[in-house]
């Protein structure tokens, strides 16, 4: 065993001077906050983070490490891989510590002894070691368990995931290291020209792979990569992460995109571009708003409607609450008067912060729902219902849909539609009736959800309301 391994990436991938490296990390953390805002994902089970040099992917990686900094985990299991290949199964580098300009990081093996030791020189790779300065800044007291993940068939991956899940306890966080699309002739991957549309094409390609990862279905994720011949380098660590997390919390886990950027955007040169994504995985409960924030959203919607009805001015009131209202989440506002529906409009793309969207969607529900005359002109009190959505999770079919718990999203041949979870419960629908109604709302035939090309996703919603605004 080599007692201490000096990271070869110091002085090349990042500064070898401790002060310079600390300043670089501080800059990337500050830039991350400026890009994504102060909201941080709570109680995450795991993350996907990029592994280019901090000058390139550091800002996106910082979105993960800011969340880890808040969580203060006791142990972080880093799922990395050797870019040169040659590793089969999962191995722990046979070294006591790894040295960076910020000091030495002690290396631990899983407590259950599930994985074999491998020589450090055989696996040494930036997919793990580039994470170390970030870990030293964000979680200096955490035990670091590096696992290099090589090729495994489905059965071997299931066994490895079982071992990881069995070793998990509160205070443990999983971290999979991966970049996404590697575009350009130097990577041997040019599926579309580097023209004015390349940023859009890269985003569409990356998010198809990201959405597949959000399914927590590793075969679906790997199938999607094969369909695109995608150059996602950390496919094996991500697949193992999905399987391990799936064993811990089943269908109640959702993937959040914390940040996304390409090196082409940073350098202005898309002829050689690598994509970076920061992804977080947490249980639905970690996405719940507390009572004070729920009341703040209802206040904003009610005050917005009151101003609209009194003055005719379309001006949304911003909700005032905790940093949780700075999250970008899908939100729907539904207006009722007694049993009569007056309007229901939402935004499922999470384009704005919750603090802003509650008022905006209240205005849209009152003025823009084409099914009804504007609610703003109706006399008498109006009841407000707000539905805050989890991220979407792709599913393979009806067997993964739960009536009353799940809402649904269907996409097929340029058509799309969404139904909230409460719709099925209010109407007493079965899962099949719900999906047929979802297909009709998507302007498709009632059996369109069965089409092999259909994209079906589920989500959950936190629903809260107020009488008589």
C-alpha positions as CSV (number, residue, x, y, z in Angstrom):
1,X,0.0,0.0,0.0
2,X,1.2,3.5,-0.8
3,X,0.7,5.6,2.3
4,X,0.2,9.0,0.7
5,X,-0.5,9.7,-2.9
6,X,0.3,13.2,-4.2
7,X,-2.4,14.2,-6.7
8,X,-0.8,14.8,-10.1
9,X,-3.6,17.3,-11.0
10,X,-2.2,19.9,-8.6
11,X,-0.5,22.6,-10.7
12,X,-2.0,21.4,-13.9
13,X,-5.8,21.1,-13.5
14,X,-5.9,23.6,-10.7
15,X,-3.4,25.9,-8.9
16,X,-0.7,24.3,-6.8
17,X,-0.6,27.2,-4.4
18,X,-3.1,26.8,-1.6
19,X,-4.1,30.5,-1.5
20,X,-4.7,30.7,-5.2
21,X,-6.7,27.5,-5.1
22,X,-8.8,28.7,-2.2
23,X,-9.5,32.0,-4.1
24,X,-10.5,30.1,-7.2
25,X,-12.9,27.9,-5.2
26,X,-14.4,30.9,-3.4
27,X,-15.0,32.6,-6.8
28,X,-16.7,29.5,-8.2
29,X,-19.0,29.2,-5.1
30,X,-19.9,32.9,-5.4
31,X,-20.6,32.6,-9.2
32,X,-22.8,29.6,-8.5
33,X,-24.9,31.5,-6.0
34,X,-25.2,34.3,-8.6
35,X,-26.3,31.8,-11.3
36,X,-28.7,29.6,-9.3
37,X,-29.7,31.8,-6.3
38,X,-29.6,31.1,-2.5
39,X,-31.9,28.1,-2.5
40,X,-30.1,24.8,-1.7
41,X,-31.5,21.3,-2.1
42,X,-32.1,19.7,1.4
43,X,-31.4,16.2,2.7
44,X,-30.1,14.9,-0.7
45,X,-29.3,11.3,-1.0
46,X,-26.9,11.8,-3.8
47,X,-25.6,14.0,-6.6
48,X,-24.0,14.0,-10.0
49,X,-21.2,16.5,-10.5
50,X,-18.8,17.3,-13.3
51,X,-15.0,16.8,-13.2
52,X,-13.3,19.2,-15.5
53,X,-10.9,21.8,-14.1
54,X,-12.4,24.3,-11.7
55,X,-11.9,27.0,-14.4
56,X,-14.4,25.2,-16.6
57,X,-16.9,23.1,-14.7
58,X,-16.2,24.6,-11.3
59,X,-19.2,26.9,-11.2
60,X,-21.6,24.0,-12.1
61,X,-19.8,21.7,-9.6
62,X,-20.2,24.4,-6.9
63,X,-24.0,24.0,-7.1
64,X,-23.5,20.5,-5.8
65,X,-20.9,21.4,-3.2
66,X,-22.9,24.3,-1.8
67,X,-25.7,21.9,-1.1
68,X,-23.3,19.4,0.4
69,X,-21.8,22.2,2.6
70,X,-25.3,22.8,4.0
71,X,-26.0,19.1,4.6
72,X,-22.7,18.6,6.5
73,X,-22.5,14.8,5.8
74,X,-20.5,12.5,7.9
75,X,-19.4,10.4,4.9
76,X,-19.3,11.0,1.2
77,X,-19.1,8.0,-1.2
78,X,-17.6,9.2,-4.5
79,X,-18.3,7.0,-7.5
80,X,-15.6,7.8,-10.0
81,X,-14.0,5.8,-12.9
82,X,-10.7,5.6,-14.8
83,X,-11.0,7.3,-18.2
84,X,-8.5,4.9,-19.7
85,X,-10.8,2.0,-18.9
86,X,-9.5,-1.5,-18.0
87,X,-11.4,-1.8,-14.7
88,X,-14.1,-4.4,-14.1
89,X,-16.4,-4.1,-11.2
90,X,-15.8,-1.7,-8.3
91,X,-12.5,-1.0,-6.5
92,X,-11.2,1.2,-3.7
93,X,-7.8,2.8,-4.3
94,X,-5.1,1.2,-2.1
95,X,-3.8,4.3,-0.5
96,X,-4.1,5.8,3.0
97,X,-4.4,9.5,1.9
98,X,-4.3,11.8,-1.1
99,X,-2.5,15.1,-0.9
100,X,-3.7,18.4,-2.5
101,X,-2.5,22.0,-1.9
102,X,-5.2,22.2,0.8
103,X,-3.8,19.3,2.8
104,X,-4.2,15.5,3.0
105,X,-7.5,13.7,2.6
106,X,-7.7,10.4,4.4
107,X,-9.1,7.6,2.2
108,X,-11.6,5.2,3.7
109,X,-13.1,1.9,2.4
110,X,-16.8,1.0,2.9
111,X,-17.3,-0.3,6.4
112,X,-18.8,-3.6,5.2
113,X,-15.7,-4.5,3.2
114,X,-17.8,-5.0,0.1
115,X,-15.3,-3.9,-2.6
116,X,-11.7,-4.9,-3.3
117,X,-8.6,-2.8,-3.1
118,X,-6.9,-1.8,-6.3
119,X,-3.5,-0.2,-6.9
120,X,-3.7,3.6,-6.9
121,X,-1.5,3.8,-10.1
122,X,-4.0,1.6,-11.9
123,X,-7.0,3.8,-11.3
124,X,-5.7,7.3,-10.5
125,X,-8.0,9.7,-12.4
126,X,-9.3,13.2,-12.3
127,X,-12.9,11.9,-12.2
128,X,-12.2,11.5,-8.5
129,X,-9.2,13.6,-7.6
130,X,-10.6,16.8,-9.2
131,X,-13.4,16.5,-6.5
132,X,-11.0,16.6,-3.6
133,X,-10.4,20.4,-3.3
134,X,-14.2,20.9,-3.5
135,X,-14.7,18.3,-0.8
136,X,-12.0,19.9,1.4
137,X,-13.8,23.2,1.1
138,X,-17.4,22.0,1.4
139,X,-17.1,19.0,3.8
140,X,-13.7,19.1,5.5
141,X,-14.8,16.7,8.3
142,X,-16.5,14.1,6.2
143,X,-15.0,10.6,5.7
144,X,-14.2,10.2,2.0
145,X,-14.8,6.8,0.4
146,X,-13.7,6.7,-3.2
147,X,-15.0,3.9,-5.4
148,X,-13.7,3.5,-8.9
149,X,-16.5,2.0,-11.0
150,X,-15.6,-0.1,-14.1
151,X,-17.7,-2.1,-16.5
152,X,-20.4,-4.3,-14.9
153,X,-23.3,-6.2,-16.4
154,X,-26.8,-5.6,-15.0
155,X,-26.5,-8.4,-12.4
156,X,-23.1,-7.2,-11.1
157,X,-24.4,-3.6,-10.9
158,X,-27.4,-4.8,-8.9
159,X,-25.1,-6.6,-6.5
160,X,-22.9,-3.5,-6.1
161,X,-26.0,-1.3,-5.5
162,X,-27.2,-3.7,-2.9
163,X,-23.9,-3.4,-1.1
164,X,-24.0,0.4,-1.2
165,X,-27.5,0.6,0.0
166,X,-26.8,-1.8,2.8
167,X,-23.9,0.4,4.0
168,X,-26.0,3.6,3.8
169,X,-27.1,5.3,7.0
170,X,-28.3,8.9,7.7
171,X,-25.3,11.2,7.2
172,X,-24.0,9.4,4.1
173,X,-24.2,11.1,0.7
174,X,-23.4,9.5,-2.7
175,X,-21.6,11.5,-5.4
176,X,-21.3,10.3,-9.0
177,X,-18.6,12.0,-11.1
178,X,-19.5,12.6,-14.8
179,X,-19.4,15.1,-17.6
180,X,-22.1,14.9,-20.2
181,X,-21.8,15.4,-24.0
182,X,-18.3,15.6,-25.3
183,X,-18.8,17.3,-28.7
184,X,-16.3,17.8,-31.5
185,X,-13.9,16.0,-33.9
186,X,-11.3,15.5,-31.2
187,X,-13.9,13.4,-29.3
188,X,-15.1,11.6,-32.5
189,X,-18.6,12.8,-31.9
190,X,-20.2,15.3,-34.3
191,X,-23.9,14.4,-34.5
192,X,-24.8,17.9,-35.7
193,X,-22.8,20.8,-37.2
194,X,-21.3,23.5,-35.0
195,X,-23.6,26.2,-36.3
196,X,-25.9,28.8,-34.8
197,X,-28.2,26.1,-33.4
198,X,-25.5,24.0,-31.7
199,X,-26.2,25.3,-28.1
200,X,-29.9,24.3,-28.5
201,X,-28.9,20.9,-30.0
202,X,-26.5,20.2,-27.2
203,X,-29.0,21.2,-24.6
204,X,-31.7,18.9,-26.1
205,X,-29.3,16.0,-26.3
206,X,-28.0,16.6,-22.7
207,X,-31.4,17.0,-21.2
208,X,-32.7,13.8,-22.9
209,X,-29.9,12.0,-21.1
210,X,-30.6,13.9,-17.8
211,X,-34.3,13.2,-18.0
212,X,-33.5,9.5,-18.4
213,X,-31.3,9.7,-15.3
214,X,-34.2,11.2,-13.5
215,X,-36.2,8.0,-14.0
216,X,-33.9,6.3,-11.5
217,X,-34.2,3.4,-13.9
218,X,-30.6,2.6,-14.9
219,X,-31.5,0.4,-17.9
220,X,-33.6,3.2,-19.3
221,X,-30.7,5.6,-18.7
222,X,-28.2,3.4,-20.4
223,X,-30.7,2.6,-23.3
224,X,-31.1,6.4,-23.9
225,X,-27.3,6.8,-24.0
226,X,-27.1,4.0,-26.6
227,X,-29.9,5.6,-28.7
228,X,-27.8,8.8,-29.0
229,X,-24.4,7.0,-29.0
230,X,-23.9,9.6,-26.3
231,X,-20.5,10.5,-24.9
232,X,-21.5,10.7,-21.2
233,X,-18.2,9.5,-19.7
234,X,-19.4,8.6,-16.3
235,X,-22.3,6.4,-17.4
236,X,-21.2,3.6,-15.1
237,X,-21.0,5.7,-11.9
238,X,-24.4,7.3,-12.7
239,X,-26.0,4.0,-13.4
240,X,-24.7,2.6,-10.1
241,X,-25.9,5.7,-8.2
242,X,-29.4,5.4,-9.7
243,X,-29.6,1.8,-8.6
244,X,-28.3,2.4,-5.1
245,X,-30.6,5.4,-4.5
246,X,-33.6,3.5,-5.9
247,X,-33.1,0.8,-3.2
248,X,-33.1,3.4,-0.5
249,X,-36.3,5.3,-1.2
250,X,-38.0,3.6,-4.2
251,X,-40.4,5.7,-6.2
252,X,-40.4,8.7,-3.8
253,X,-37.1,10.2,-5.0
254,X,-36.9,13.0,-7.6
255,X,-34.0,14.4,-9.5
256,X,-33.4,18.2,-9.5
257,X,-31.2,20.0,-12.1
258,X,-29.1,22.3,-9.9
259,X,-27.2,23.9,-12.8
260,X,-26.1,23.2,-16.4
261,X,-23.5,24.7,-18.7
262,X,-21.3,23.9,-21.6
263,X,-17.6,24.7,-22.1
264,X,-18.7,26.1,-25.5
265,X,-20.7,28.7,-23.7
266,X,-17.7,29.6,-21.4
267,X,-15.1,29.8,-24.2
268,X,-17.3,30.8,-27.1
269,X,-16.0,27.9,-29.2
270,X,-18.5,25.1,-29.8
271,X,-16.3,23.1,-32.1
272,X,-14.9,21.5,-29.0
273,X,-17.4,21.5,-26.2
274,X,-18.0,19.5,-23.0
275,X,-21.3,19.7,-21.1
276,X,-21.6,19.9,-17.4
277,X,-24.6,19.1,-15.2
278,X,-25.2,19.3,-11.5
279,X,-27.9,17.0,-10.4
280,X,-29.4,16.3,-7.0
281,X,-31.6,13.4,-5.8
282,X,-33.9,13.7,-2.8
283,X,-37.0,12.3,-1.3
284,X,-40.3,14.1,-2.0
285,X,-40.5,15.1,1.7
286,X,-37.3,17.2,1.3
287,X,-39.1,19.3,-1.3
288,X,-42.1,20.2,1.0
289,X,-42.7,23.8,1.9
290,X,-43.3,24.7,5.6
291,X,-46.6,26.3,6.7
292,X,-45.1,29.8,6.8
293,X,-43.9,29.6,3.1
294,X,-47.3,28.1,2.1
295,X,-49.1,31.0,3.7
296,X,-46.7,33.5,2.0
297,X,-47.5,32.0,-1.4
298,X,-51.3,32.2,-0.7
299,X,-50.8,35.8,0.5
300,X,-49.1,36.7,-2.7
301,X,-51.8,35.1,-4.8
302,X,-54.6,36.7,-2.8
303,X,-53.0,40.2,-2.8
304,X,-52.4,39.9,-6.6
305,X,-56.1,39.1,-7.2
306,X,-57.3,41.8,-4.9
307,X,-55.2,44.4,-6.7
308,X,-56.3,43.1,-10.1
309,X,-60.0,43.3,-9.1
310,X,-59.8,46.7,-7.5
311,X,-57.6,48.5,-10.1
312,X,-57.5,46.3,-13.2
313,X,-53.7,46.4,-13.1
314,X,-51.9,43.2,-14.0
315,X,-49.1,43.4,-11.4
316,X,-48.0,40.2,-9.5
317,X,-47.1,40.5,-5.8
318,X,-43.9,38.8,-4.8
319,X,-44.1,36.3,-1.9
320,X,-41.9,36.9,1.1
321,X,-40.6,33.9,2.9
322,X,-37.6,31.7,3.3
323,X,-34.9,30.8,0.8
324,X,-37.1,27.8,-0.2
325,X,-39.3,30.2,-2.1
326,X,-36.2,31.0,-4.3
327,X,-36.4,27.5,-5.7
328,X,-37.5,27.1,-9.3
329,X,-40.4,24.7,-9.3
330,X,-43.5,24.0,-11.3
331,X,-46.6,25.7,-9.8
332,X,-50.3,25.8,-10.7
333,X,-52.9,28.2,-9.3
334,X,-56.6,27.1,-9.4
335,X,-59.5,29.5,-8.8
336,X,-62.9,28.3,-7.6
337,X,-66.1,29.9,-6.5
338,X,-67.9,27.3,-4.5
339,X,-68.0,24.2,-6.7
340,X,-67.4,26.2,-9.9
341,X,-64.0,26.2,-11.5
342,X,-63.0,29.7,-12.6
343,X,-59.6,29.0,-14.0
344,X,-56.5,26.9,-13.7
345,X,-53.1,27.9,-15.1
346,X,-49.6,26.8,-14.3
347,X,-46.0,26.7,-15.3
348,X,-44.4,23.3,-15.3
349,X,-41.0,24.4,-16.7
350,X,-39.8,26.0,-13.5
351,X,-38.6,29.1,-15.3
352,X,-39.1,31.4,-12.4
353,X,-38.8,31.4,-8.6
354,X,-41.8,30.2,-6.5
355,X,-41.9,33.6,-4.9
356,X,-42.6,35.2,-8.3
357,X,-44.7,32.5,-9.9
358,X,-47.5,32.3,-7.3
359,X,-48.7,35.8,-8.2
360,X,-48.0,35.4,-11.9
361,X,-50.0,32.2,-12.1
362,X,-52.8,33.8,-10.1
363,X,-53.1,36.5,-12.7
364,X,-52.9,33.9,-15.5
365,X,-55.7,31.8,-13.9
366,X,-57.9,34.9,-13.5
367,X,-57.3,36.3,-17.0
368,X,-55.9,33.8,-19.4
369,X,-57.7,30.5,-19.1
370,X,-59.4,30.2,-22.5
371,X,-62.1,27.9,-21.1
372,X,-63.7,30.5,-18.9
373,X,-64.6,34.2,-18.9
374,X,-62.0,36.2,-16.8
375,X,-62.5,35.5,-13.1
376,X,-61.4,39.0,-12.3
377,X,-64.8,40.3,-13.4
378,X,-66.8,37.9,-11.3
379,X,-68.4,39.3,-8.1
380,X,-68.0,37.6,-4.7
381,X,-65.2,35.7,-2.9
382,X,-62.8,33.5,-4.9
383,X,-61.1,30.4,-3.4
384,X,-57.4,29.9,-4.2
385,X,-55.6,26.6,-4.5
386,X,-51.9,26.3,-5.2
387,X,-50.1,23.2,-6.3
388,X,-46.3,23.2,-6.1
389,X,-44.9,20.4,-8.2
390,X,-41.9,18.0,-7.7
391,X,-39.6,17.6,-10.7
392,X,-40.9,15.1,-13.3
393,X,-39.7,11.5,-13.3
394,X,-40.0,9.4,-16.4
395,X,-41.7,6.1,-16.1
396,X,-42.0,3.1,-18.5
397,X,-45.8,2.5,-18.1
398,X,-49.0,2.4,-16.1
399,X,-47.6,0.0,-13.5
400,X,-45.4,2.8,-12.2
401,X,-48.4,5.2,-11.9
402,X,-50.2,5.7,-8.5
403,X,-53.7,7.2,-8.6
404,X,-54.1,10.1,-6.2
405,X,-50.4,10.4,-5.6
406,X,-49.1,11.1,-9.1
407,X,-49.8,13.7,-11.7
408,X,-48.9,12.9,-15.2
409,X,-47.2,14.5,-18.2
410,X,-47.4,13.0,-21.7
411,X,-45.3,14.0,-24.8
412,X,-45.7,12.5,-28.2
413,X,-45.1,13.8,-31.8
414,X,-44.9,17.4,-30.7
415,X,-48.0,17.2,-28.5
416,X,-48.0,17.4,-24.7
417,X,-50.3,17.6,-21.8
418,X,-50.4,17.7,-18.0
419,X,-52.9,16.7,-15.4
420,X,-52.5,17.4,-11.6
421,X,-52.7,14.5,-9.1
422,X,-55.9,15.7,-7.5
423,X,-57.8,15.4,-10.8
424,X,-58.0,11.6,-10.6
425,X,-59.0,11.6,-7.0
426,X,-61.8,14.2,-7.5
427,X,-63.3,12.2,-10.4
428,X,-62.8,8.7,-9.0
429,X,-60.7,7.7,-12.0
430,X,-58.6,4.5,-12.3
431,X,-55.0,4.8,-13.6
432,X,-56.1,3.9,-17.1
433,X,-58.9,6.5,-17.1
434,X,-56.4,9.2,-15.9
435,X,-53.9,8.3,-18.7
436,X,-56.7,8.3,-21.3
437,X,-57.8,11.8,-20.1
438,X,-54.1,12.9,-20.2
439,X,-53.9,11.7,-23.8
440,X,-57.0,13.6,-24.8
441,X,-55.7,16.8,-23.0
442,X,-52.6,16.4,-25.2
443,X,-54.9,16.5,-28.3
444,X,-54.2,12.8,-29.0
445,X,-56.3,9.7,-29.1
446,X,-57.1,8.1,-25.7
447,X,-54.7,5.2,-26.2
448,X,-51.8,7.4,-27.2
449,X,-50.1,6.9,-23.9
450,X,-49.5,3.3,-24.9
451,X,-47.5,4.3,-28.0
452,X,-43.9,3.1,-27.7
453,X,-42.7,6.5,-28.7
454,X,-44.7,8.3,-26.0
455,X,-42.8,9.9,-23.1
456,X,-44.7,9.5,-19.9
457,X,-43.6,11.2,-16.7
458,X,-45.1,11.5,-13.2
459,X,-44.8,14.0,-10.4
460,X,-46.3,14.8,-7.0
461,X,-47.8,18.0,-5.8
462,X,-48.0,19.8,-2.4
463,X,-51.5,21.3,-2.6
464,X,-52.8,24.0,-0.2
465,X,-55.7,26.5,-0.4
466,X,-57.5,29.5,1.1
467,X,-61.1,30.4,1.1
468,X,-62.7,33.6,-0.1
469,X,-60.0,35.8,-1.4
